[in-house]
Amino acid sequence: MRRRTLVAGAGAAAAVVVAGGYTRLRPGQQPVVPGVPVGDERLEQRASRARGRTVDFYTAVPDGHGDGRGLPVCLVLHGASKTAADFPSLGLGRFLTDAVRRGNPPFVLAGATGGRLSWRASGADDPQRMVREEIPAWCAERGFATETFAVCGWSMGGYGSLLLAETFPEFVTSVAAFSPAISPGDDVFAQVEKLRGHRVGLWCGTDDGLLAEVKAFEKVLPGGKATGGYAEGRHNFAYWSRCIPAAFDLLAPH
């Protein structure tokens, strides 16, 4: 196992962080990142039998909560254009600290690189099994609580998050999906009834090509969405970053 040393605020997110608040350099074009410290944030490499390869494994603990021992976990599933190695530069650790400083119960983030398979099996490569079996084991090694999990994801990862909750409803307590890459007739729509009793957050930008599909899914979601909405934005992290605080508010208590 190799561990990379992370520098707080490194990468693209550093350009849009302002101490004590939020900012954007160009409206609608840059992510919005909280100006708060990163806690214990790690990027390691793990051998995944489920995927048949070595993958990046990311974890983040909110600032002020040490190594996160005993804290529950929110799984993070990336979209097709990102991997777990991008999570630090997206500012996920800062969003986590911000969520706790705003009064939410502390929790940790964990995610690994799942390729571009929509978090489904393709031959011997099974990223969903990695999420269901291996990531919990890696989290348990760190002392995190691993009885149940919340899950969030964007685009392809939003699809994967909803599918994970449907496939393993006792494993996932709540879901936050940003612009999930879903469509009527796919497995997520077909199994939507399995989300009954789950708290589901749905967000999508009004300039996103998936808007109609996400709204159609909301209509068939048992009990409707717990939170979320449709605001100006495209299919990018500039929009999704504005949804993360509300998503973490949904997931933290569950």
Backbone hydrogen bonds in HBPLUS format (Angstrom, degrees):
<---DONOR---> <-ACCEPTOR-->    atom                        ^
c    i                          cat <-CA-CA->   ^        H-A-AA   ^      H-
h    n   atom  resd res      DA  || num        DHA   H-A  angle D-A-AA Bond
n    s   type  num  typ     dist DA aas  dist angle  dist       angle   num
A0045-GLN N   A0002-ARG O   2.71 MM  43  5.19 137.3  1.89 148.5 159.1     1
A0004-ARG N   A0043-LEU O   2.79 MM  39  5.52 176.8  1.79 168.1 168.8     2
A0010-ALA N   A0007-VAL O   2.96 MM   3  5.46 146.4  2.07 149.5 144.1     3
A0014-ALA N   A0011-GLY O   3.18 MM   3  5.88 144.9  2.31 115.3 123.4     4
A0015-ALA N   A0012-ALA O   3.22 MM   3  5.92 149.0  2.32 117.4 123.7     5
A0013-ALA N   A0089-SER O   2.94 MM  76  5.14 126.4  2.24 133.0 148.6     6
A0016-VAL N   A0013-ALA O   2.99 MM   3  5.59 158.2  2.04 117.9 124.4     7
A0021-GLY N   A0018-VAL O   3.18 MM   3  5.87 156.6  2.24 146.7 143.2     8
A0020-GLY N   A0035-GLY O   3.06 MM  15  5.09 161.2  2.10 135.7 129.8     9
A0035-GLY N   A0021-GLY O   2.94 MM  14  5.17 130.1  2.20 136.2 151.2    10
A0029-GLN N   A0026-ARG O   2.91 MM   3  5.39 166.5  1.93 141.2 143.3    11
A0061-VAL N   A0040-ASP O   2.92 MM  21  5.07 137.7  2.11 126.2 139.3    12
A0042-ARG N   A0059-THR O   2.86 MM  17  5.32 161.5  1.90 150.1 156.2    13
A0059-THR N   A0042-ARG O   3.01 MM  17  5.32 156.6  2.06 148.4 151.5    14
A0044-GLU N   A0057-PHE O   2.86 MM  13  5.10 168.8  1.87 151.7 151.0    15
A0057-PHE N   A0044-GLU O   2.69 MM  13  5.10 163.1  1.72 150.2 152.8    16
A0046-ARG N   A0055-VAL O   2.87 MM   9  5.43 161.4  1.91 158.5 163.4    17
A0055-VAL N   A0046-ARG O   2.78 MM   9  5.43 162.6  1.81 159.5 161.8    18
A0048-SER N   A0053-ARG O   2.86 MM   5  5.57 163.3  1.89 152.1 154.9    19
A0052-GLY N   A0048-SER O   2.83 MM   4  5.78 125.2  2.13 133.2 148.8    20
A0053-ARG N   A0048-SER O   3.21 MM   5  5.57 145.1  2.34 148.0 154.1    21
A0126-ASP N   A0050-ALA O   2.88 MM  76  5.32 162.2  1.91 134.3 139.3    22
A0113-THR N   A0056-ASP O   3.12 MM  57  5.62 143.4  2.26 149.9 158.2    23
A0058-TYR N   A0111-GLY O   2.70 MM  53  5.22 173.8  1.71 174.9 174.3    24
A0111-GLY N   A0058-TYR O   2.98 MM  53  5.22 152.8  2.05 142.4 146.5    25
A0060-ALA N   A0109-LEU O   3.02 MM  49  5.09 146.9  2.13 136.9 138.8    26
A0109-LEU N   A0060-ALA O   2.97 MM  49  5.09 159.0  2.02 144.0 151.0    27
A0065-HIS N   A0062-PRO O   3.15 MM   3  5.85 142.1  2.30 148.7 147.7    28
A0068-GLY N   A0065-HIS O   3.03 MM   3  5.73 147.8  2.14 147.6 150.7    29
A0071-LEU N   A0068-GLY O   2.98 MM   3  5.55 164.6  2.00 144.6 145.7    30
A0070-GLY N   A0143-GLY O   2.72 MM  73  5.87 160.5  1.76 136.5 141.7    31
A0145-ALA N   A0071-LEU O   2.84 MM  74  5.43 165.1  1.86 129.2 133.6    32
A0108-VAL N   A0072-PRO O   2.91 MM  36  6.28 158.2  1.96 155.9 163.0    33
A0150-ALA N   A0073-VAL O   3.26 MM  77  6.59 165.4  2.28 150.0 153.7    34
A0074-CYS N   A0108-VAL O   2.82 MM  34  6.14 156.8  1.88 159.9 167.3    35
A0110-ALA N   A0074-CYS O   3.07 MM  36  6.31 146.1  2.19 151.3 151.0    36
A0075-LEU N   A0150-ALA O   2.83 MM  75  6.17 162.0  1.87 148.7 143.4    37
A0152-CYS N   A0075-LEU O   2.88 MM  77  6.26 152.9  1.95 155.6 163.3    38
A0076-VAL N   A0110-ALA O   2.87 MM  34  5.98 144.9  2.00 144.8 149.0    39
A0077-LEU N   A0152-CYS O   2.89 MM  75  6.29 160.4  1.93 153.5 160.2    40
A0082-LYS N   A0079-GLY O   3.42 MM   3  5.69 166.1  2.44 109.1 113.2    41
A0086-ASP N   A0083-THR O   2.95 MM   3  5.55 159.7  1.99 117.7 124.0    42
A0087-PHE N   A0084-ALA O   3.15 MM   3  5.39 158.4  2.20 108.7 115.1    43
A0090-LEU N   A0086-ASP O   3.10 MM   4  6.32 134.1  2.31 149.8 163.2    44
A0090-LEU N   A0087-PHE O   3.20 MM   3  5.07 133.8  2.43  94.6 107.4    45
A0092-LEU N   A0087-PHE O   3.42 MM   5  5.91 165.3  2.44 161.3 158.2    46
A0091-GLY N   A0088-PRO O   3.01 MM   3  5.33 156.1  2.07 107.5 115.1    47
A0094-ARG N   A0091-GLY O   2.99 MM   3  5.25 125.8  2.30 104.4 118.5    48
A0095-PHE N   A0091-GLY O   3.04 MM   4  6.41 157.8  2.09 157.1 163.7    49
A0096-LEU N   A0092-LEU O   3.02 MM   4  6.25 150.0  2.11 145.3 153.4    50
A0097-THR N   A0093-GLY O   3.13 MM   4  6.41 163.9  2.16 145.3 148.0    51
A0098-ASP N   A0094-ARG O   2.92 MM   4  6.09 164.0  1.94 152.5 157.5    52
A0099-ALA N   A0095-PHE O   2.93 MM   4  6.13 152.2  2.00 144.3 151.3    53
A0100-VAL N   A0096-LEU O   3.22 MM   4  6.55 158.0  2.27 152.9 157.3    54
A0101-ARG N   A0097-THR O   2.91 MM   4  6.15 159.8  1.95 153.3 159.7    55
A0102-ARG N   A0098-ASP O   2.98 MM   4  6.14 131.6  2.22 142.7 154.5    56
A0104-ASN N   A0099-ALA O   3.25 MM   5  5.86 157.3  2.30 147.7 145.2    57
A0103-GLY N   A0100-VAL O   2.95 MM   3  5.25 159.0  1.99 111.6 115.6    58
A0120-ARG N   A0117-LEU O   3.14 MM   3  5.68 139.3  2.32 112.5 120.7    59
A0122-SER N   A0125-ASP O   2.75 MM   3  5.26 157.5  1.80 152.2 160.0    60
A0125-ASP N   A0122-SER O   3.15 MM   3  5.26 157.4  2.20 127.5 125.0    61
A0130-MET N   A0126-ASP O   3.19 MM   4  6.57 150.5  2.28 144.7 153.4    62
A0131-VAL N   A0127-PRO O   3.04 MM   4  6.33 154.0  2.11 146.0 151.6    63
A0132-ARG N   A0128-GLN O   2.90 MM   4  6.14 157.6  1.95 149.2 156.0    64
A0133-GLU N   A0129-ARG O   2.79 MM   4  5.71 159.2  1.84 152.0 156.0    65
A0134-GLU N   A0130-MET O   2.93 MM   4  4.84 121.8  2.28 114.1 130.9    66
A0135-ILE N   A0130-MET O   2.89 MM   5  6.20 162.3  1.92 167.0 168.4    67
A0137-ALA N   A0134-GLU O   3.02 MM   3  5.08 115.1  2.46  97.7 113.8    68
A0138-TRP N   A0134-GLU O   2.88 MM   4  6.22 157.0  1.94 157.3 164.3    69
A0139-CYS N   A0135-ILE O   2.82 MM   4  6.03 155.1  1.89 154.2 161.6    70
A0140-ALA N   A0136-PRO O   2.85 MM   4  6.05 151.4  1.93 144.4 152.2    71
A0141-GLU N   A0137-ALA O   3.11 MM   4  6.38 146.2  2.23 142.4 150.4    72
A0142-ARG N   A0139-CYS O   2.98 MM   3  5.18 132.6  2.21 100.4 113.5    73
A0144-PHE N   A0139-CYS O   3.17 MM   5  5.52 158.7  2.22 148.9 142.6    74
A0143-GLY N   A0140-ALA O   2.94 MM   3  4.92 154.4  2.01 101.7 110.0    75
A0149-PHE N   A0171-PHE O   2.99 MM  22  6.28 153.3  2.06 155.4 164.0    76
A0173-THR N   A0149-PHE O   2.81 MM  24  5.97 157.9  1.86 148.3 155.2    77
A0151-VAL N   A0174-SER O   3.11 MM  23  6.51 148.7  2.21 150.1 159.7    78
A0176-ALA N   A0151-VAL O   2.99 MM  25  6.48 148.6  2.09 148.0 156.8    79
A0153-GLY N   A0176-ALA O   3.09 MM  23  6.65 144.7  2.22 159.5 169.9    80
A0178-PHE N   A0153-GLY O   2.96 MM  25  6.27 168.6  1.97 155.5 159.3    81
A0157-GLY N   A0154-TRP O   2.73 MM   3  4.72 132.4  1.95 144.8 131.1    82
A0155-SER N   A0178-PHE O   2.89 MM  23  6.32 153.5  1.96 167.2 176.0    83
A0158-GLY N   A0155-SER O   2.88 MM   3  4.97 129.7  2.14  99.3 113.9    84
A0159-TYR N   A0155-SER O   3.08 MM   4  6.53 153.9  2.15 154.5 161.0    85
A0181-ALA N   A0155-SER O   3.05 MM  26  4.90 156.4  2.11 113.6 110.4    86
A0160-GLY N   A0156-MET O   2.95 MM   4  6.25 161.1  1.99 144.8 150.2    87
A0161-SER N   A0157-GLY O   2.84 MM   4  5.93 147.1  1.94 137.6 145.9    88
A0162-LEU N   A0158-GLY O   3.12 MM   4  6.32 166.3  2.14 149.9 152.2    89
A0163-LEU N   A0159-TYR O   2.93 MM   4  6.13 163.7  1.95 155.1 160.5    90
A0164-LEU N   A0160-GLY O   2.86 MM   4  5.94 152.4  1.93 142.8 150.2    91
A0165-ALA N   A0161-SER O   3.12 MM   4  6.36 161.1  2.16 147.4 151.6    92
A0166-GLU N   A0162-LEU O   3.02 MM   4  6.26 149.1  2.11 145.5 154.4    93
A0167-THR N   A0163-LEU O   2.84 MM   4  5.97 156.4  1.89 150.3 156.8    94
A0168-PHE N   A0164-LEU O   2.87 MM   4  5.90 157.0  1.92 150.6 156.5    95
A0171-PHE N   A0168-PHE O   2.93 MM   3  5.31 147.7  2.03 113.4 123.6    96
A0175-VAL N   A0199-ARG O   2.92 MM  24  6.38 159.2  1.97 158.2 164.8    97
A0201-GLY N   A0175-VAL O   2.76 MM  26  6.15 159.1  1.80 152.4 159.8    98
A0177-ALA N   A0201-GLY O   2.88 MM  24  6.07 172.8  1.89 153.5 154.2    99
A0203-TRP N   A0177-ALA O   3.13 MM  26  6.52 149.5  2.22 159.8 161.7   100
A0179-SER N   A0203-TRP O   2.69 MM  24  5.84 171.4  1.70 152.4 154.9   101
A0182-ILE N   A0180-PRO O   2.86 MM   2  5.58 132.6  2.08 108.0  93.2   102
A0186-ASP N   A0183-SER O   3.02 MM   3  5.82 160.1  2.06 150.5 151.9   103
A0190-ALA N   A0186-ASP O   2.94 MM   4  6.14 163.4  1.96 153.5 159.1   104
A0191-GLN N   A0187-ASP O   2.99 MM   4  6.02 142.6  2.13 144.3 151.2   105
A0192-VAL N   A0189-PHE O   3.27 MM   3  5.16 168.7  2.28 110.1 110.3   106
A0194-LYS N   A0191-GLN O   2.91 MM   3  5.77 157.4  1.96 127.8 133.8   107
A0195-LEU N   A0192-VAL O   2.95 MM   3  5.61 166.5  1.97 122.0 126.0   108
A0196-ARG N   A0193-GLU O   3.11 MM   3  5.63 163.0  2.14 116.8 119.3   109
A0198-HIS N   A0195-LEU O   2.93 MM   3  5.38 163.4  1.96 136.7 138.3   110
A0226-ALA N   A0200-VAL O   2.71 MM  26  5.41 157.3  1.76 147.7 154.5   111
A0202-LEU N   A0227-THR O   3.15 MM  25  6.67 150.7  2.24 148.4 147.6   112
A0229-GLY N   A0202-LEU O   2.93 MM  27  6.46 134.6  2.14 142.1 155.8   113
A0204-CYS N   A0229-GLY O   3.19 MM  25  6.72 146.8  2.31 156.2 161.8   114
A0208-ASP N   A0205-GLY O   3.14 MM   3  5.11 156.0  2.20 111.2 110.9   115
A0206-THR N   A0231-ALA O   2.86 MM  25  5.62 148.7  1.96 133.2 139.1   116
A0207-ASP N   A0233-GLY O   2.92 MM  26  5.53 150.2  2.01 159.0 161.0   117
A0211-LEU N   A0208-ASP O   3.13 MM   3  5.53 165.8  2.15 120.3 121.5   118
A0214-VAL N   A0210-LEU O   2.96 MM   4  6.21 162.1  2.00 163.5 169.1   119
A0215-LYS N   A0211-LEU O   2.98 MM   4  6.19 163.0  2.01 155.3 159.9   120
A0216-ALA N   A0212-ALA O   2.95 MM   4  6.09 149.6  2.04 141.1 149.8   121
A0217-PHE N   A0213-GLU O   2.96 MM   4  6.22 147.7  2.06 143.2 151.9   122
A0218-GLU N   A0214-VAL O   2.98 MM   4  6.29 154.1  2.05 146.8 153.6   123
A0219-LYS N   A0215-LYS O   3.20 MM   4  6.47 147.3  2.31 142.1 149.6   124
A0220-VAL N   A0217-PHE O   3.08 MM   3  5.35 133.0  2.31 103.3 115.3   125
A0221-LEU N   A0217-PHE O   2.99 MM   4  6.06 120.6  2.35 146.3 162.8   126
A0221-LEU N   A0218-GLU O   3.32 MM   3  5.05 147.5  2.43  93.9 103.2   127
A0224-GLY N   A0221-LEU O   2.85 MM   3  5.06 164.3  1.87 130.0 132.6   128
A0239-TYR N   A0236-ASN O   3.16 MM   3  5.76 136.6  2.36 110.3 119.0   129
A0240-TRP N   A0236-ASN O   3.12 MM   4  6.43 172.0  2.12 148.2 149.8   130
A0241-SER N   A0237-PHE O   2.87 MM   4  5.51 156.9  1.92 136.0 141.0   131
A0242-ARG N   A0239-TYR O   2.95 MM   3  5.52 140.6  2.11 113.9 124.5   132
A0243-CYS N   A0240-TRP O   2.90 MM   3  5.09 149.2  1.99 105.5 115.6   133
A0244-ILE N   A0240-TRP O   3.22 MM   4  6.50 132.8  2.46 149.4 161.8   134
A0247-ALA N   A0243-CYS O   3.06 MM   4  6.25 155.7  2.12 152.9 160.3   135
A0248-PHE N   A0244-ILE O   2.81 MM   4  6.03 163.8  1.84 167.2 169.3   136
A0249-ASP N   A0245-PRO O   3.01 MM   4  6.24 146.4  2.13 142.4 152.0   137
A0250-LEU N   A0246-ALA O   3.08 MM   4  6.36 143.1  2.22 139.8 148.9   138
A0250-LEU N   A0247-ALA O   3.05 MM   3  5.09 122.2  2.40  95.0 109.5   139
A0251-LEU N   A0247-ALA O   2.95 MM   4  6.26 158.6  2.00 151.8 157.5   140
A0252-ALA N   A0248-PHE O   2.90 MM   4  5.67 165.4  1.93 147.6 151.3   141
A0254-HIS N   A0251-LEU O   2.94 MM   3  5.45 155.1  2.01 120.6 128.8   142
